[in-house]
Amino acid sequence: MTSDRRFLFLQGPHGPWFHRLGQLLRKAGAKVWRVGFNLGDRVFWPGPDYIAFQDGHDLWPDTCARLLDDHKITDIVLYGDTRPIHAQAVAIAKARGLTVHVFEEGYLRPYWVTYERGGSNGHSRLMQLTVPQMQAALARVDLDLPDTPATWGDMRQHMFWGALYHGFVALGGGIYRKFRPHRTLTVGQEFRLYLRRFLMMPFHRLERRLATYRIRKGGFPYHLVILQLEHDASFRDHSPFSSMTEFLAVVMEGFAKGAPPHHHLVFKAHPLEDGRAPLKSEIQRLAKAHGLTGRIHFVRGGKLAQLLNDARSAVTVNSTAGQQALWRGLPLRCFGEAVYAKPEFVSSQPLDAFFSAPDRPDTRAYRDYRHFLLETSQVVGGFYSSRGRRALLRQVVDLMLAPDDPYQALAGGTAAPRQQLRLVR
């Protein structure tokens, strides 16, 4: 019964979405509490049943265990499962047999978000599922698949809520004196980076358009490197690199050794790249060191589709954007743990061999994989725009209250019909 469900929310996406989700769960009959670790958490949870954690993080495990016991919690809800406070809470909850609901940015961005139980990214159940197992689960399903969208989605809203959240975190330093962010920068530094990126958008847009124009009109074959945020959990916790500059060096060396001399290499920065990693200067330095000046290009964010459409192949650590390359049938080489890193469609060649003659993916196998995701963990909507939140809430509460997780529901024939993409366009 829904009245028996008792949810404890931890940290969520920037903005009001977690609060809206909690409200709808209450209307469904569940009990809901929220733990907040800073003023940003409090501002975006304006309602009742807010629990302020103001102690040092070394006391969090004991506090978490006590909260689970005192409130007889049956479910915990969080965004991302690798930040320390979440990883500790997940371990404690699993030891008690509780249900762990994990939200993440969509594996098929931008018009979907990811909802899983137990873990996401490198901790997702997708890591153990094979393509033949997915194909078997799809045997009774017939869905007309939508195209992969060409843009990130709620970019301006994402940046706005991020800047606002970090501003409140900075203002609340006197109340939550012992709060420490899960990233290496201070709260003030995070806020300044968000604000600077927001203000620099017009200038970066012009730079990006000029760089993209030169590449598309250059008439040369090129390979695309899809970069990620160095502080992103997928890169930080599920890759073999400690910094993005390490990855840049590996890619540049492989390209110098294996690529035909008339080929070029394009580095595409993440749309939310804020300059904390010296990507552009490091790329220029490595190009000169390997004798590749004139064949290396850097594009600051923007639409990926424009560059993918003419690329010969793509390389990434483990960015979810690699799936846009696979959707186009492009050869893809990735280095880290990724839910899509299946042998049917991701190359395992040495990088110099990949740039020389890349293996092509099995596009039929990838389409089955993508179909499986759309029937399970990918939910139409978004965290940051009001339109995206409405679409997401129409489905996700029922998914959370269902007895089976999305993967089990599809395999067992109990999966509910899924909302189609047209509702959030």
C-alpha positions as CSV (number, residue, x, y, z in Angstrom):
1,M,0.0,0.0,0.0
2,T,1.2,3.5,-0.8
3,S,0.3,4.6,2.8
4,D,3.0,2.3,4.0
5,R,5.7,4.0,1.9
6,R,8.0,6.4,3.7
7,F,10.5,8.3,1.5
8,L,13.7,10.2,2.6
9,F,15.0,12.6,0.0
10,L,18.6,13.6,-0.1
11,Q,20.2,16.1,-2.6
12,G,18.5,16.6,-5.9
13,P,19.0,18.5,-9.2
14,H,19.2,22.3,-8.9
15,G,15.8,23.9,-8.9
16,P,12.3,23.0,-7.6
17,W,11.9,19.5,-9.1
18,F,12.6,17.4,-6.0
19,H,10.0,19.5,-4.1
20,R,7.4,19.0,-6.7
21,L,8.1,15.2,-6.7
22,G,7.7,15.1,-2.9
23,Q,4.4,16.9,-3.1
24,L,3.0,14.4,-5.6
25,L,4.2,11.4,-3.6
26,R,2.3,12.9,-0.6
27,K,-0.8,13.2,-2.7
28,A,-0.4,9.5,-3.6
29,G,-0.5,8.7,0.1
30,A,3.2,8.3,1.0
31,K,5.1,10.0,3.8
32,V,8.0,12.2,2.7
33,W,11.0,13.9,4.4
34,R,13.9,15.8,3.0
35,V,17.5,16.1,4.4
36,G,19.2,19.4,3.5
37,F,22.9,20.1,3.8
38,N,23.0,23.8,2.9
39,L,20.8,26.8,2.3
40,G,20.3,25.9,-1.3
41,D,18.7,22.6,-0.3
42,R,16.4,24.5,2.1
43,V,15.3,27.2,-0.3
44,F,14.3,24.6,-2.9
45,W,12.3,22.6,-0.3
46,P,10.1,25.3,1.1
47,G,7.5,22.9,2.6
48,P,7.3,20.9,5.8
49,D,9.3,17.8,6.9
50,Y,12.7,19.3,6.2
51,I,15.6,18.0,8.3
52,A,18.7,20.2,8.4
53,F,22.0,18.4,8.7
54,Q,24.5,21.0,10.1
55,D,27.2,18.7,11.5
56,G,30.4,17.7,10.0
57,H,30.3,15.1,7.2
58,D,32.1,12.5,9.4
59,L,28.9,12.3,11.5
60,W,26.6,11.8,8.5
61,P,26.7,8.0,8.5
62,D,25.4,7.7,12.1
63,T,22.9,10.5,11.5
64,C,21.6,8.8,8.3
65,A,21.2,5.4,10.0
66,R,19.3,7.1,12.9
67,L,17.0,9.0,10.5
68,L,16.2,5.8,8.6
69,D,15.3,4.0,11.9
70,D,13.4,6.9,13.6
71,H,11.2,7.6,10.6
72,K,10.8,3.9,9.6
73,I,12.0,4.8,6.1
74,T,11.2,2.4,3.3
75,D,12.7,4.3,0.3
76,I,15.5,6.8,-0.2
77,V,15.6,9.2,-3.2
78,L,18.7,11.0,-4.5
79,Y,20.3,12.5,-7.6
80,G,23.5,10.7,-8.5
81,D,24.9,8.0,-6.3
82,T,28.6,8.8,-6.1
83,R,28.9,12.0,-4.0
84,P,30.1,10.9,-0.6
85,I,26.9,11.6,1.4
86,H,24.9,9.7,-1.2
87,A,27.3,6.8,-1.5
88,Q,27.3,6.3,2.3
89,A,23.5,6.6,2.4
90,V,23.1,4.0,-0.4
91,A,25.3,1.5,1.4
92,I,23.3,2.0,4.7
93,A,20.0,1.7,2.9
94,K,20.9,-1.4,1.0
95,A,22.1,-3.1,4.2
96,R,18.6,-2.5,5.6
97,G,16.9,-3.8,2.4
98,L,15.4,-0.4,1.5
99,T,14.6,0.7,-2.0
100,V,17.1,3.2,-3.5
101,H,15.7,5.5,-6.2
102,V,18.4,7.2,-8.2
103,F,17.8,10.0,-10.7
104,E,20.4,11.1,-13.2
105,E,20.6,13.1,-16.4
106,G,19.3,11.1,-19.3
107,Y,21.4,8.4,-20.9
108,L,19.6,9.5,-24.0
109,R,19.8,13.2,-23.5
110,P,18.3,15.8,-23.7
111,Y,14.6,15.0,-23.7
112,W,14.8,12.1,-21.2
113,V,16.0,11.7,-17.7
114,T,17.3,8.5,-16.1
115,Y,15.4,6.8,-13.3
116,E,16.9,3.6,-11.9
117,R,16.9,1.7,-8.6
118,G,20.1,0.7,-6.7
119,G,22.5,2.8,-8.8
120,S,23.3,4.7,-12.0
121,N,26.1,4.9,-14.6
122,G,28.8,2.5,-13.5
123,H,26.6,1.2,-10.7
124,S,23.6,0.7,-13.0
125,R,22.0,-2.8,-13.7
126,L,22.7,-2.0,-17.3
127,M,26.4,-2.8,-16.7
128,Q,25.5,-6.5,-16.2
129,L,22.8,-6.8,-18.8
130,T,23.8,-8.1,-22.2
131,V,22.3,-7.1,-25.6
132,P,20.8,-10.6,-26.1
133,Q,19.1,-10.3,-22.7
134,M,17.7,-6.9,-23.7
135,Q,16.5,-8.3,-27.0
136,A,14.7,-11.1,-25.2
137,A,12.9,-8.6,-22.9
138,L,11.8,-6.6,-26.0
139,A,10.2,-9.6,-27.7
140,R,6.6,-8.5,-26.9
141,V,7.2,-4.8,-27.4
142,D,6.6,-2.8,-30.7
143,L,7.6,0.8,-30.4
144,D,8.3,3.4,-33.1
145,L,11.6,4.9,-31.9
146,P,12.0,8.7,-32.0
147,D,15.1,10.3,-33.4
148,T,17.9,11.4,-31.1
149,P,17.4,15.1,-30.6
150,A,20.2,17.5,-31.7
151,T,20.4,19.8,-28.7
152,W,21.1,19.5,-25.0
153,G,17.7,20.7,-23.9
154,D,17.0,23.0,-21.0
155,M,20.5,24.6,-21.1
156,R,19.6,28.2,-20.0
157,Q,17.3,26.9,-17.2
158,H,20.0,24.5,-16.1
159,M,22.5,27.3,-15.8
160,F,20.1,29.6,-14.1
161,W,19.1,27.2,-11.4
162,G,22.7,26.2,-10.9
163,A,23.8,29.8,-10.4
164,L,20.9,30.5,-8.0
165,Y,21.5,27.3,-6.0
166,H,25.2,28.1,-5.5
167,G,24.3,31.6,-4.6
168,F,22.1,30.5,-1.8
169,V,24.7,27.9,-0.6
170,A,27.2,30.8,-0.3
171,L,24.7,33.0,1.5
172,G,24.0,30.2,4.0
173,G,27.5,29.6,5.0
174,G,26.9,30.9,8.5
175,I,24.0,28.5,9.1
176,Y,25.6,25.4,7.6
177,R,29.1,26.2,8.6
178,K,30.4,22.6,8.3
179,F,29.0,22.0,4.8
180,R,31.6,20.9,2.3
181,P,30.6,20.5,-1.4
182,H,31.3,17.1,-3.1
183,R,33.5,18.8,-5.6
184,T,37.0,20.3,-5.0
185,L,36.1,23.9,-5.5
186,T,34.6,26.1,-2.7
187,V,31.0,27.2,-2.8
188,G,32.1,30.7,-3.7
189,Q,34.2,29.5,-6.6
190,E,31.4,27.3,-7.9
191,F,29.0,30.3,-7.8
192,R,31.4,32.6,-9.7
193,L,32.0,30.0,-12.4
194,Y,28.2,29.5,-12.9
195,L,27.7,33.3,-13.0
196,R,30.6,33.9,-15.4
197,R,29.5,31.1,-17.8
198,F,25.9,32.6,-17.8
199,L,27.2,36.1,-18.5
200,M,29.7,34.9,-21.2
201,M,27.1,33.0,-23.2
202,P,26.8,35.5,-26.0
203,F,30.6,35.7,-26.6
204,H,31.0,31.9,-26.4
205,R,28.2,31.5,-28.9
206,L,29.9,33.7,-31.4
207,E,33.3,31.9,-30.9
208,R,31.5,28.5,-31.3
209,R,29.7,29.5,-34.5
210,L,33.0,30.7,-36.1
211,A,34.8,27.5,-35.1
212,T,32.0,25.3,-36.3
213,Y,31.7,27.2,-39.6
214,R,35.5,26.7,-40.3
215,I,35.2,23.0,-39.7
216,R,32.1,22.4,-41.7
217,K,33.4,24.5,-44.6
218,G,36.9,23.1,-44.4
219,G,36.4,20.1,-46.7
220,F,38.6,17.8,-44.7
221,P,37.7,14.5,-43.0
222,Y,37.7,14.7,-39.2
223,H,37.3,12.7,-36.1
224,L,35.3,14.1,-33.2
225,V,36.4,14.0,-29.5
226,I,33.4,14.4,-27.2
227,L,34.7,16.0,-24.0
228,Q,33.1,15.9,-20.5
229,L,33.2,17.9,-17.3
230,E,36.3,16.9,-15.3
231,H,34.2,17.1,-12.1
232,D,31.4,15.0,-13.5
233,A,30.7,11.8,-11.6
234,S,30.9,9.6,-14.7
235,F,34.4,10.9,-15.4
236,R,35.6,11.2,-11.8
237,D,34.4,7.8,-10.6
238,H,34.0,5.6,-13.7
239,S,37.1,6.4,-15.9
240,P,40.8,5.5,-15.8
241,F,41.8,9.2,-15.9
242,S,42.4,11.6,-13.0
243,S,42.1,14.7,-15.2
244,M,40.8,15.7,-18.6
245,T,44.3,16.7,-19.6
246,E,45.4,13.1,-19.2
247,F,42.7,12.1,-21.7
248,L,43.7,14.8,-24.1
249,A,47.3,13.6,-24.1
250,V,46.2,10.0,-24.9
251,V,43.9,11.0,-27.7
252,M,46.4,13.4,-29.3
253,E,49.2,10.7,-29.2
254,G,46.9,8.1,-30.8
255,F,45.8,10.5,-33.5
256,A,49.4,11.5,-34.3
257,K,50.5,7.9,-34.6
258,G,47.5,6.4,-36.5
259,A,45.5,9.0,-38.4
260,P,46.0,9.6,-42.1
261,P,47.9,12.9,-42.6
262,H,45.0,14.7,-44.3
263,H,42.6,13.9,-41.4
264,H,41.8,16.5,-38.7
265,L,40.8,16.1,-35.0
266,V,37.9,18.2,-33.5
267,F,37.6,18.5,-29.7
268,K,34.0,19.4,-28.7
269,A,33.7,20.8,-25.1
270,H,30.8,19.9,-22.9
271,P,27.9,22.5,-23.0
272,L,28.4,23.3,-19.3
273,E,32.2,23.6,-19.4
274,D,33.1,26.5,-17.2
275,G,36.9,26.9,-17.7
276,R,38.1,25.2,-14.5
277,A,40.1,22.8,-16.7
278,P,42.5,24.5,-19.1
279,L,41.2,22.6,-22.1
280,K,41.9,25.0,-25.0
281,S,45.4,25.9,-23.9
282,E,46.3,22.3,-23.3
283,I,45.0,21.2,-26.7
284,Q,47.1,23.9,-28.4
285,R,50.2,22.8,-26.5
286,L,49.7,19.1,-27.4
287,A,49.0,19.9,-31.0
288,K,52.3,21.8,-31.2
289,A,54.2,19.0,-29.4
290,H,52.9,16.4,-31.8
291,G,53.4,18.4,-35.0
292,L,49.6,18.7,-35.5
293,T,49.2,22.4,-35.7
294,G,46.5,23.3,-38.2
295,R,44.8,19.9,-37.9
296,I,43.4,20.3,-34.4
297,H,40.2,22.3,-33.7
298,F,38.4,23.2,-30.5
299,V,34.7,24.0,-30.3
300,R,33.2,25.4,-27.1
301,G,30.0,23.6,-26.3
302,G,26.9,24.0,-28.6
303,K,25.1,21.5,-30.7
304,L,26.7,18.1,-31.1
305,A,24.7,17.0,-34.1
306,Q,26.2,19.6,-36.5
307,L,29.6,18.1,-35.9
308,L,28.6,14.5,-35.7
309,N,26.8,14.5,-39.0
310,D,30.1,14.9,-41.0
311,A,32.5,13.1,-38.6
312,R,34.3,9.9,-39.5
313,S,34.4,8.6,-35.9
314,A,34.0,9.7,-32.3
315,V,36.1,9.2,-29.2
316,T,35.1,9.9,-25.6
317,V,35.8,8.7,-22.0
318,N,32.3,7.7,-21.2
319,S,30.0,10.6,-22.1
320,T,26.4,9.7,-22.7
321,A,26.6,11.8,-25.8
322,G,28.6,8.9,-27.3
323,Q,25.2,7.4,-28.0
324,Q,24.4,10.1,-30.5
325,A,27.4,8.8,-32.5
326,L,26.2,5.3,-32.3
327,W,22.7,6.3,-33.4
328,R,24.3,7.7,-36.6
329,G,26.3,4.5,-37.1
330,L,29.6,6.1,-36.4
331,P,32.5,4.1,-35.0
332,L,32.9,4.9,-31.3
333,R,35.9,4.4,-29.0
334,C,35.4,5.0,-25.2
335,F,37.7,4.5,-22.3
336,G,35.7,4.5,-19.1
337,E,32.8,2.4,-17.7
338,A,29.6,3.3,-19.6
339,V,26.2,1.8,-19.7
340,Y,26.4,1.7,-23.6
341,A,29.9,0.2,-23.7
342,K,28.7,-3.1,-25.2
343,P,31.1,-5.1,-27.5
344,E,28.4,-5.2,-30.2
345,F,28.7,-1.5,-30.9
346,V,31.8,0.1,-29.1
347,S,35.3,-0.5,-30.5
348,S,38.1,-1.9,-28.3
349,Q,40.8,-1.2,-30.8
350,P,44.1,0.5,-29.8
351,L,43.6,4.2,-30.4
352,D,46.1,4.5,-33.3
353,A,44.4,1.6,-35.1
354,F,41.0,3.2,-34.4
355,F,42.0,6.4,-36.1
356,S,43.5,4.5,-39.0
357,A,40.6,2.2,-39.7
358,P,37.9,2.2,-37.1
359,D,35.6,-0.8,-36.6
360,R,32.0,0.0,-37.4
361,P,29.2,-0.6,-34.8
362,D,26.5,-3.2,-35.2
363,T,23.7,-0.6,-35.6
364,R,20.9,-3.1,-35.3
365,A,22.2,-4.2,-31.9
366,Y,22.5,-0.6,-30.9
367,R,18.9,0.2,-31.9
368,D,17.7,-2.7,-29.8
369,Y,19.7,-1.4,-26.9
370,R,18.3,2.1,-27.3
371,H,14.8,0.7,-27.6
372,F,15.3,-1.2,-24.3
373,L,16.3,2.1,-22.6
374,L,13.3,3.9,-23.9
375,E,11.1,1.2,-22.5
376,T,12.8,1.1,-19.1
377,S,15.0,3.7,-17.4
378,Q,14.5,6.7,-19.8
379,V,11.6,8.9,-18.8
380,V,10.3,11.8,-21.0
381,G,10.9,15.2,-19.4
382,G,13.5,17.2,-17.7
383,F,14.5,18.6,-14.3
384,Y,15.1,22.3,-15.2
385,S,12.2,23.7,-17.3
386,S,8.6,23.8,-16.1
387,R,7.5,22.0,-19.2
388,G,10.0,19.2,-18.7
389,R,9.1,18.9,-15.0
390,R,5.4,18.5,-15.8
391,A,6.1,15.8,-18.4
392,L,8.4,14.0,-16.0
393,L,6.0,14.0,-13.1
394,R,3.2,12.5,-15.2
395,Q,5.1,9.2,-15.2
396,V,7.8,9.0,-12.6
397,V,5.7,8.8,-9.4
398,D,4.0,5.7,-10.7
399,L,7.4,4.2,-11.6
400,M,8.6,4.8,-8.1
401,L,5.6,3.3,-6.5
402,A,5.6,0.2,-8.8
403,P,6.7,-3.1,-7.1
404,D,9.3,-3.8,-9.8
405,D,12.0,-1.6,-11.1
406,P,11.8,-0.6,-14.8
407,Y,14.1,-3.4,-16.0
408,Q,12.3,-6.1,-14.0
409,A,8.9,-4.7,-15.2
410,L,9.8,-5.0,-18.9
411,A,11.2,-8.5,-18.5
412,G,8.2,-9.6,-16.4
413,G,5.6,-8.1,-18.7
414,T,4.3,-5.6,-16.1
415,A,5.7,-2.4,-17.6
416,A,3.2,0.4,-18.1
417,P,2.8,2.2,-21.5
418,R,5.4,5.0,-21.8
419,Q,4.8,8.6,-22.7
420,Q,6.1,9.7,-26.1
421,L,8.6,12.4,-26.8
422,R,6.1,14.8,-28.6
423,L,4.7,15.9,-25.2
424,V,7.8,17.9,-24.3
425,R,8.7,19.4,-27.6
